């Protein structure tokens, strides 16, 4: 029920609200005369690999506006306060990235060319406020790893300095998500926790699909998309343990083992393309120990084997 006179006790979320309120900046604070130091192919590559992050900033801004009434009805007053600064953060990220696209002279990848972006956007909007915060944490961990690369490699260039500013905002977002989910987790039953794990796997699988499409562009910019995605998975595993979603600590390297149903989408497309030339092939969904790669079903679920089968 909406409270007329809510409790605004001094907690972590209220302190994060204060930090966010004092940290506001806009595109006018960016040095747009800073060098980009990319040729046209490099500019196109950056425009393409930035596309999922760019849509993610818009999705987070829209999603936060939808979640805000849920927090109000749940009486989570300091979370409401914090989310107003979160919306402001996403709004300025959206603004500066839009202006960056104009500076690069390229547009983002279209939804038609990369439909996984739309799938990711819709998945974030499913469920309640806890689902949304969990999805935002996963998305922010992806964004953090993405921006960190450019903040380090392009420190004195336009996108590098922009990334440094955005990373400060992202650190507050992660602190909010960690705290909120840690408080919520003890009140969730086994099925609800299982649903959050399923959501995690679905989002990470969509990220893999996007990485497959954008891998060549990542290489142009000097990094390997799968390596970055592995770092994201390690971060997600560590945070899942920290908030109490996963009881066991993450495995060495933090990588998850893909579920049986999480078949690599690029491999599926390759199989489909080969069917016309070689006749029907056994699908990866039904491929068990007779795949010719290994005799153990558990190993057959690993990403290494999935890549080998896909080649």
TITI-743183 format. One record per residue (C-alpha): x, y, z; residue number from 1. Coordinates in steps of 0.2 Angstrom, whole numbers, plus 5000, padded with zeros to 4 digits. Last residue first. Layout:
BEGIN
{{X,Y,Z},NUM},
...
This chain:
BEGIN
{{5165,4869,4819},311},
{{5149,4868,4830},310},
{{5154,4851,4838},309},
{{5170,4859,4844},308},
{{5162,4874,4850},307},
{{5149,4864,4860},306},
{{5164,4854,4867},305},
{{5172,4869,4874},304},
{{5156,4876,4880},303},
{{5153,4861,4891},302},
{{5137,4850,4890},301},
{{5146,4836,4881},300},
{{5157,4834,4897},299},
{{5142,4830,4907},298},
{{5136,4817,4894},297},
{{5152,4807,4895},296},
{{5158,4798,4880},295},
{{5167,4813,4871},294},
{{5168,4821,4854},293},
{{5159,4808,4842},292},
{{5142,4814,4846},291},
{{5136,4797,4852},290},
{{5136,4803,4870},289},
{{5121,4814,4868},288},
{{5115,4824,4853},287},
{{5096,4827,4855},286},
{{5097,4846,4857},285},
{{5112,4847,4846},284},
{{5102,4842,4831},283},
{{5106,4826,4821},282},
{{5109,4832,4803},281},
{{5097,4831,4789},280},
{{5105,4831,4771},279},
{{5123,4837,4767},278},
{{5120,4853,4757},277},
{{5103,4858,4764},276},
{{5107,4852,4781},275},
{{5123,4862,4782},274},
{{5114,4879,4784},273},
{{5103,4872,4798},272},
{{5118,4865,4807},271},
{{5127,4881,4806},270},
{{5112,4890,4813},269},
{{5111,4878,4828},268},
{{5130,4881,4831},267},
{{5126,4900,4831},266},
{{5112,4897,4844},265},
{{5123,4887,4856},264},
{{5112,4875,4865},263},
{{5105,4881,4882},262},
{{5093,4866,4885},261},
{{5106,4855,4894},260},
{{5111,4870,4905},259},
{{5128,4879,4902},258},
{{5141,4876,4915},257},
{{5145,4892,4923},256},
{{5162,4900,4923},255},
{{5169,4908,4939},254},
{{5187,4905,4934},253},
{{5188,4891,4947},252},
{{5170,4886,4951},251},
{{5158,4899,4959},250},
{{5155,4897,4978},249},
{{5141,4885,4982},248},
{{5125,4892,4990},247},
{{5119,4900,4974},246},
{{5107,4914,4976},245},
{{5114,4921,4992},244},
{{5119,4938,4987},243},
{{5137,4934,4987},242},
{{5136,4918,4978},241},
{{5126,4925,4963},240},
{{5138,4940,4963},239},
{{5153,4928,4961},238},
{{5144,4919,4947},237},
{{5139,4935,4938},236},
{{5157,4941,4939},235},
{{5164,4925,4931},234},
{{5151,4925,4918},233},
{{5155,4943,4914},232},
{{5174,4938,4913},231},
{{5169,4924,4901},230},
{{5159,4936,4890},229},
{{5175,4947,4889},228},
{{5185,4932,4883},227},
{{5171,4927,4871},226},
{{5172,4945,4863},225},
{{5190,4944,4859},224},
{{5198,4962,4860},223},
{{5208,4973,4848},222},
{{5194,4984,4841},221},
{{5194,4975,4824},220},
{{5192,4958,4835},219},
{{5177,4965,4843},218},
{{5169,4969,4826},217},
{{5173,4951,4820},216},
{{5164,4944,4836},215},
{{5148,4955,4834},214},
{{5136,4941,4828},213},
{{5144,4927,4839},212},
{{5144,4940,4854},211},
{{5125,4943,4851},210},
{{5122,4925,4853},209},
{{5133,4923,4868},208},
{{5124,4938,4876},207},
{{5107,4929,4873},206},
{{5114,4913,4882},205},
{{5119,4924,4897},204},
{{5102,4931,4898},203},
{{5094,4914,4897},202},
{{5106,4907,4910},201},
{{5102,4921,4922},200},
{{5083,4920,4920},199},
{{5085,4901,4924},198},
{{5094,4905,4940},197},
{{5081,4918,4945},196},
{{5067,4905,4941},195},
{{5077,4892,4952},194},
{{5077,4905,4966},193},
{{5058,4907,4965},192},
{{5056,4888,4965},191},
{{5067,4886,4981},190},
{{5057,4900,4991},189},
{{5062,4918,4992},188},
{{5062,4928,5008},187},
{{5081,4925,5012},186},
{{5085,4932,4995},185},
{{5077,4949,4997},184},
{{5090,4958,5008},183},
{{5104,4951,4997},182},
{{5095,4956,4982},181},
{{5093,4974,4987},180},
{{5111,4976,4993},179},
{{5119,4968,4978},178},
{{5108,4978,4966},177},
{{5111,4994,4974},176},
{{5130,4992,4975},175},
{{5130,4986,4956},174},
{{5120,5002,4952},173},
{{5133,5013,4962},172},
{{5147,5005,4952},171},
{{5139,5008,4936},170},
{{5138,5027,4939},169},
{{5157,5028,4942},168},
{{5159,5017,4926},167},
{{5150,5030,4916},166},
{{5162,5043,4919},165},
{{5177,5032,4915},164},
{{5168,5026,4899},163},
{{5167,5044,4893},162},
{{5185,5047,4895},161},
{{5189,5031,4885},160},
{{5176,5035,4872},159},
{{5184,5052,4868},158},
{{5202,5047,4869},157},
{{5214,5050,4884},156},
{{5211,5034,4893},155},
{{5208,5023,4877},154},
{{5214,5006,4883},153},
{{5209,5007,4901},152},
{{5193,5016,4900},151},
{{5189,5006,4884},150},
{{5191,4989,4892},149},
{{5182,4995,4908},148},
{{5167,5001,4898},147},
{{5164,4983,4892},146},
{{5167,4974,4908},145},
{{5156,4986,4917},144},
{{5142,4985,4904},143},
{{5142,4966,4906},142},
{{5141,4968,4925},141},
{{5127,4981,4923},140},
{{5117,4969,4912},139},
{{5118,4955,4925},138},
{{5114,4967,4939},137},
{{5099,4974,4929},136},
{{5092,4957,4927},135},
{{5093,4953,4945},134},
{{5085,4970,4949},133},
{{5071,4966,4936},132},
{{5067,4949,4943},131},
{{5066,4956,4960},130},
{{5054,4970,4954},129},
{{5042,4958,4946},128},
{{5043,4947,4931},127},
{{5047,4950,4913},126},
{{5054,4967,4907},125},
{{5072,4960,4907},124},
{{5067,4946,4895},123},
{{5059,4959,4883},122},
{{5076,4969,4881},121},
{{5086,4953,4879},120},
{{5075,4947,4865},119},
{{5076,4964,4857},118},
{{5095,4963,4857},117},
{{5094,4945,4851},116},
{{5086,4952,4835},115},
{{5103,4958,4828},114},
{{5101,4962,4810},113},
{{5082,4966,4812},112},
{{5085,4975,4828},111},
{{5097,4987,4818},110},
{{5115,4989,4823},109},
{{5118,5006,4829},108},
{{5121,5020,4817},107},
{{5138,5027,4811},106},
{{5146,5045,4809},105},
{{5157,5042,4824},104},
{{5152,5059,4831},103},
{{5134,5056,4828},102},
{{5135,5039,4837},101},
{{5144,5048,4851},100},
{{5129,5060,4853},99},
{{5118,5045,4856},98},
{{5130,5038,4868},97},
{{5130,5054,4878},96},
{{5111,5055,4879},95},
{{5108,5037,4883},94},
{{5121,5037,4897},93},
{{5113,5054,4903},92},
{{5096,5045,4904},91},
{{5103,5029,4912},90},
{{5111,5040,4926},89},
{{5095,5050,4929},88},
{{5084,5034,4930},87},
{{5097,5027,4943},86},
{{5095,5044,4952},85},
{{5076,5041,4954},84},
{{5079,5023,4958},83},
{{5088,5028,4974},82},
{{5073,5037,4981},81},
{{5062,5022,4978},80},
{{5074,5010,4986},79},
{{5074,5022,5001},78},
{{5055,5020,5001},77},
{{5052,5001,5000},76},
{{5034,5002,5005},75},
{{5029,4988,4993},74},
{{5017,4999,4984},73},
{{5031,5012,4981},72},
{{5043,4999,4975},71},
{{5031,4993,4963},70},
{{5028,5010,4957},69},
{{5046,5013,4953},68},
{{5048,4996,4943},67},
{{5040,5003,4927},66},
{{5051,5019,4927},65},
{{5066,5008,4931},64},
{{5062,4997,4916},63},
{{5062,5012,4904},62},
{{5079,5019,4910},61},
{{5086,5001,4910},60},
{{5080,4997,4893},59},
{{5087,5013,4886},58},
{{5104,5010,4894},57},
{{5103,4992,4887},56},
{{5099,4998,4869},55},
{{5116,5007,4870},54},
{{5125,4992,4878},53},
{{5118,4980,4864},52},
{{5124,4993,4851},51},
{{5141,4996,4857},50},
{{5148,4982,4847},49},
{{5141,4989,4831},48},
{{5146,5007,4834},47},
{{5163,5002,4839},46},
{{5166,4992,4824},45},
{{5159,5006,4812},44},
{{5172,5018,4820},43},
{{5186,5005,4818},42},
{{5181,5003,4800},41},
{{5181,5022,4798},40},
{{5198,5024,4806},39},
{{5198,5026,4825},38},
{{5208,5038,4835},37},
{{5193,5046,4843},36},
{{5202,5062,4848},35},
{{5195,5074,4862},34},
{{5185,5088,4854},33},
{{5169,5082,4862},32},
{{5176,5085,4880},31},
{{5161,5079,4890},30},
{{5153,5090,4903},29},
{{5140,5096,4891},28},
{{5135,5078,4889},27},
{{5128,5078,4906},26},
{{5134,5076,4924},25},
{{5126,5072,4940},24},
{{5137,5065,4955},23},
{{5129,5074,4969},22},
{{5111,5066,4967},21},
{{5120,5049,4964},20},
{{5129,5050,4980},19},
{{5114,5055,4990},18},
{{5104,5041,4983},17},
{{5118,5029,4987},16},
{{5117,5035,5005},15},
{{5098,5032,5005},14},
{{5101,5015,4998},13},
{{5114,5011,5011},12},
{{5102,5015,5026},11},
{{5097,5031,5034},10},
{{5079,5029,5038},9},
{{5066,5036,5026},8},
{{5051,5029,5034},7},
{{5035,5033,5024},6},
{{5022,5047,5027},5},
{{5009,5045,5014},4},
{{5012,5027,5011},3},
{{5006,5017,4996},2},
{{5000,5000,5000},1},
